[in-house]
Every structure is written in structure tokens, then in C-alpha cells.
């Protein structure tokens, strides 16, 4: 009896640690997947056997799935790399509690006020992000702005990352979308977000893939900026945030507008 009582806390502690590590594995797959087992082990400091144990459990629970790496050029006759990616069920485990309520609310809005009202609502949802980041980005170097946006999105739960695009510009990836299930029915949410990114960064962007559409990651291509980023669009963006924040910028926009209109 006493031996059993003494070992019970140890067993419970072991189960808790196992679950905690499994949650870390799932989170890493969410943020960086598709990813190999070897890469998971390196990032988490786990042995191959430990990684395999957690992956098998997550696969059994339907939280992750197998994928095969797409070959790039001539890779020889070796086996293609086996990758692990998060599933819809896995994403649902990361904060999707209010999808049903949000979907019902938007359906009600669309029925009573039309699709245009849904688009207007979607833009209103990202308006706060646009105002806040436009102001904060004014002092951020142009070549760091996409990374800054990714960090801001990650803080809001989107698990975002930024990287250089092979054909020029940059690539913004969101590995998690709290509204993916709702956005699948109401693409206006994705469209408003894309418009917001262009407004925040002051350069054209193009949405290449979305989780709501069934892709593994929301991917946005950001066109390269010209010069050092000190363009008229930057000055307009800064002045539009709050004309009282920077009087010289506001005056400059007015002067340029006058030149264009001839008044």
C-alpha cells in the first residue's frame, strides 16, 4: 500500500511531462510543418525513439498526418523524405472554440444585410491592426517590415514567419488561423486581411494559399520595395494613421496633392 502511494505521484508527474512534450511536438509541427522527424528531434532535443513515440500518438489521435516531400531537381533514387503536417483536427485543438458562433453571426449578417455587409465587417476587424502597425512601422527599416508584421501576427496567435522569396520580394506565412473554418465559408475575411497587409506594408501583396482553402499554410507574397522605402505611399500611410501625430508628413501629402490637382 505505502509503496503504491509513494509511486503514484511519480507516475502522474511522468504522464504530465509526456503530455507536455507531446503538446510541444504538435505546436512545432503547427508552426514549422510540414517537417521531418529528424528536424523535430533537433529542435526539441529528443531522441529518435522519443520523437517516434510522440508522432505515433499524434497520428493515432488524428492530430497530424504523413506527407511526402516534393522532389526538387535530381534527388537520386533514395526514398523521398517523410514529413509530418498538422491536420484540421489538430488545428481545431488550438483555439477554435467559437467557430460555430462566429459562423452563425456572419450568416445572419449576410441574410439580413447582404454580402457587402460581411465584407465591411471583415475590414472593420482588421482596421485596428492596420492603424496600430502603420504607426509602429514608420520607424522600422523597409527590409525588416515583413518580419515585424510576422512577429505581430504571431503575438495574435497566427504563428507567422517571414522569409525571402526565391523570385524576389518576401514571403509571409501564417501556420495557424484562428478563423480558418469560418473563412472557408466567408472568404471576405481572407480578402480583408490581404488588403490590410498591403496597407500596412505600403507595397503590393498577393495571397498564394490559405488554410481556409485547404492549404497547409496561409502564404502571401510581398512585392519588393523600391529604394529605401521612403516613398509617397509611406508618407500617406503615416499621415493617414493620425494627421496630428506628424504635422510635417501631413503637410507634405497636402503639398503633393496640390501639385497633382493643380490647385
C-alpha positions, 0 to 999 in steps of 0.5 A: 500500500505505502509503496503504491502511494509513494509511486503514484505521484511519480507516475502522474508527474511522468504522464504530465511531462509526456503530455507536455512534450507531446503538446510541444511536438504538435505546436512545432509541427503547427508552426514549422510543418510540414517537417521531418522527424529528424528536424523535430528531434533537433529542435526539441532535443529528443531522441529518435525513439522519443520523437517516434513515440510522440508522432505515433500518438499524434497520428493515432489521435488524428492530430497530424498526418504523413506527407511526402516531400516534393522532389526538387531537381535530381534527388537520386533514387533514395526514398523521398523524405517523410514529413509530418503536417498538422491536420484540421483536427489538430488545428481545431485543438488550438483555439477554435472554440467559437467557430460555430458562433462566429459562423452563425453571426456572419450568416445572419449578417449576410441574410439580413444585410447582404454580402457587402455587409460581411465584407465591411465587417471583415475590414472593420476587424482588421482596421485596428491592426492596420492603424496600430502597425502603420504607426509602429512601422514608420520607424522600422527599416523597409527590409525588416517590415515583413518580419515585424508584421510576422512577429505581430501576427504571431503575438495574435496567435497566427504563428507567422514567419517571414522569409525571402522569396526565391523570385524576389520580394518576401514571403509571409506565412501564417501556420495557424488561423484562428478563423480558418473554418469560418473563412472557408465559408466567408472568404471576405475575411481572407480578402480583408486581411490581404488588403490590410497587409498591403496597407500596412506594408505600403507595397503590393501583396498577393495571397498564394494559399490559405488554410481556409482553402485547404492549404497547409499554410496561409502564404502571401507574397510581398512585392519588393520595395523600391529604394529605401522605402521612403516613398509617397505611399509611406508618407500617406500611410503615416499621415493617414494613421493620425494627421496630428501625430506628424504635422510635417508628413501631413503637410507634405501629402497636402503639398503633393496633392496640390501639385497633382490637382493643380490647385 
